[in-house]
């Protein structure tokens, strides 16, 4: 029985909105920005600080620790200091939160290496959503960015994600063998959701037949 769906995505693909609609349709909990908020709560910082630095390489993470952890996190590490809070430690915190979320079940999780963290779970389905370049630019400019800003973001965000996954997990991004399907969001939100639910049904029927 499927209890978890993860959505990895290209920046500007519209995956966040699709994940929200999917979660609503299933009556499940959406974990997207909510993961950032949970990380921020545990680190006792503002969520914007987490979002600015998610899926990015050192030394950004290390500067993050020096900038906003000092004086707030030493106690929970037994006074050992912020030196323990390097990029590897933060990635482990993401894994811990995502694993806890998945254990609760009935959830849709967006990004944050969730397909990798949950790769061995038999109750999880993993999808990668992508989109044509112009579609991505249109979405980002529709959020109020200039054409130049949109071009820079589309070019840089996924490159940073790929570099992050390569360094901390030793994998290429996207790691195709992790996903049950890779879907083009140019098909439209409703059709992408239908395909996800169809795959979910196929997997569950196959599992029932082999039980």
C-alpha positions in Angstrom: 0.0 0.0 0.0 1.4 3.4 -1.0 1.6 5.8 1.9 4.2 8.3 0.6 4.7 10.1 -2.7 7.8 12.1 -3.3 8.0 14.8 -6.0 11.4 15.8 -7.3 11.4 18.6 -9.8 13.1 21.1 -12.1 12.9 24.7 -11.0 10.0 26.4 -12.6 8.3 23.2 -13.6 5.2 23.9 -11.5 5.8 20.9 -9.3 4.9 22.6 -6.1 1.3 23.4 -7.3 0.9 19.9 -8.7 2.0 18.4 -5.4 -0.5 20.6 -3.6 -3.4 19.6 -5.8 -2.3 15.9 -5.6 -2.2 16.0 -1.8 -5.6 17.7 -1.7 -7.1 15.1 -4.0 -5.8 12.3 -1.9 -6.6 13.9 1.4 -2.9 13.6 2.4 -0.5 16.0 4.1 1.7 18.1 1.9 5.3 18.6 3.0 7.0 21.2 0.9 7.8 24.5 2.7 6.6 22.7 5.8 9.9 20.8 5.8 11.8 24.0 5.7 9.7 25.3 8.6 10.3 22.2 10.6 14.1 22.5 10.0 14.0 26.1 11.0 12.0 25.3 14.2 14.6 22.7 15.2 17.5 25.1 14.4 15.7 28.0 16.1 16.0 30.3 13.1 13.8 32.0 10.5 12.5 29.7 7.8 13.8 32.2 5.1 17.4 31.4 6.2 16.8 27.7 5.6 15.1 28.2 2.2 17.8 30.5 1.0 20.4 27.8 1.5 18.6 24.5 0.8 20.3 22.2 -1.7 23.4 24.3 -1.9 27.0 23.5 -1.4 29.5 24.5 1.2 30.8 27.0 2.1 27.3 28.5 2.0 26.1 26.0 4.6 29.0 26.6 6.8 28.5 30.4 6.7 24.9 29.7 7.5 25.9 28.0 10.7 28.2 30.7 11.7 25.7 33.4 10.8 22.6 32.3 12.6 23.3 29.3 14.8 25.7 30.9 17.2 24.1 31.2 20.6 21.1 29.1 19.7 22.3 25.6 19.0 25.3 25.0 21.2 23.1 23.9 24.1 21.5 21.1 22.1 24.9 19.9 21.1 26.1 19.7 24.6 28.2 22.9 24.3 30.4 21.4 21.6 30.0 24.4 19.4 28.7 25.2 15.9 31.7 23.5 14.3 29.6 20.3 14.3 26.9 21.9 12.2 28.6 21.6 8.8 26.8 20.7 5.5 26.9 17.0 6.3 25.2 17.5 9.6 22.5 19.6 8.1 21.9 17.1 5.3 21.5 14.4 8.0 18.9 16.7 9.7 16.9 16.8 6.5 17.1 13.0 6.3 15.9 12.7 9.8 12.9 15.0 9.3 11.9 13.4 6.0 12.1 9.9 7.5 9.9 11.0 10.4 7.4 12.5 8.0 7.3 9.4 5.9 6.8 7.2 8.9 3.6 9.1 9.6 2.4 8.1 6.2 -0.3 9.6 3.8 1.9 12.4 2.7 3.3 14.1 -0.5 6.9 15.3 0.0 8.5 17.8 -2.4 12.2 17.8 -3.1 15.0 17.9 -0.5 16.5 14.6 -1.6 13.4 12.7 -0.3 13.5 10.1 -3.1 17.1 9.2 -2.1 16.4 9.2 1.6 13.3 7.0 1.1 14.6 4.8 -1.8 14.3 1.6 0.2 10.8 2.0 1.4 8.2 -0.2 -0.3 5.4 2.1 0.6 6.8 5.1 -1.3 6.5 6.2 -4.9 8.9 8.6 -6.5 8.3 11.0 -9.4 10.4 13.6 -11.2 8.6 16.5 -12.9 10.2 18.6 -15.6 9.1 21.2 -18.1 10.1 22.8 -21.4 12.5 25.7 -20.9 10.1 28.4 -22.1 7.4 27.1 -19.8 9.8 27.4 -16.9 10.7 30.9 -17.8 7.0 31.9 -18.1 6.2 30.5 -14.7 9.1 32.3 -13.0 8.3 35.6 -14.7 4.7 35.1 -13.7 5.9 35.1 -10.1 7.2 38.7 -10.6 10.7 38.1 -11.7 12.2 39.9 -14.7 13.2 38.0 -17.8 16.9 38.2 -16.8 16.2 37.0 -13.3 14.1 34.1 -14.6 16.8 33.0 -17.0 19.4 33.2 -14.2 17.3 31.3 -11.7 16.3 28.5 -14.2 20.0 28.2 -15.1 21.4 28.2 -11.6 18.9 26.6 -9.2 19.0 23.1 -10.8 22.8 23.3 -11.2 23.1 23.9 -7.5 20.8 21.0 -6.7 22.8 18.8 -9.0 26.1 19.9 -7.3 24.6 19.4 -3.9 23.4 15.8 -4.7 26.8 15.0 -6.3 28.8 16.1 -3.3 26.7 14.9 -0.4 25.1 11.8 -1.8 27.6 10.8 -4.6 24.8 10.7 -7.2 23.9 12.4 -10.4 20.8 14.6 -10.3 18.2 13.6 -11.4 19.0 10.0 -10.4 16.7 8.3 -12.9 16.7 4.9 -11.3 15.1 6.3 -8.2 11.9 7.3 -9.9 8.8 5.4 -10.9 8.1 7.9 -13.6 9.5 11.2 -15.0 6.7 13.4 -16.3 6.6 16.5 -18.4 4.3 19.1 -16.7 3.5 20.6 -20.2 0.8 17.9 -20.1 -1.1 20.0 -17.6 -1.7 19.6 -13.9 -4.8 17.4 -14.2 -3.1 15.0 -16.6 0.1 14.8 -14.5 -1.9 13.9 -11.4 -3.9 11.3 -13.4 -0.6 9.7 -14.5 0.7 9.7 -10.9 -2.4 8.1 -9.6 -2.4 5.6 -12.5 1.1 4.6 -11.6 0.1 4.3 -8.0 -2.7 1.9 -8.9 -0.5 -0.2 -11.1 2.1 -0.6 -8.4 -0.4 -1.5 -5.8 -2.1 -4.1 -8.1 1.3 -5.6 -9.0 2.1 -5.8 -5.3 -1.2 -7.5 -4.5 -0.7 -10.1 -7.2 2.8 -10.9 -5.9 1.7 -11.2 -2.3 
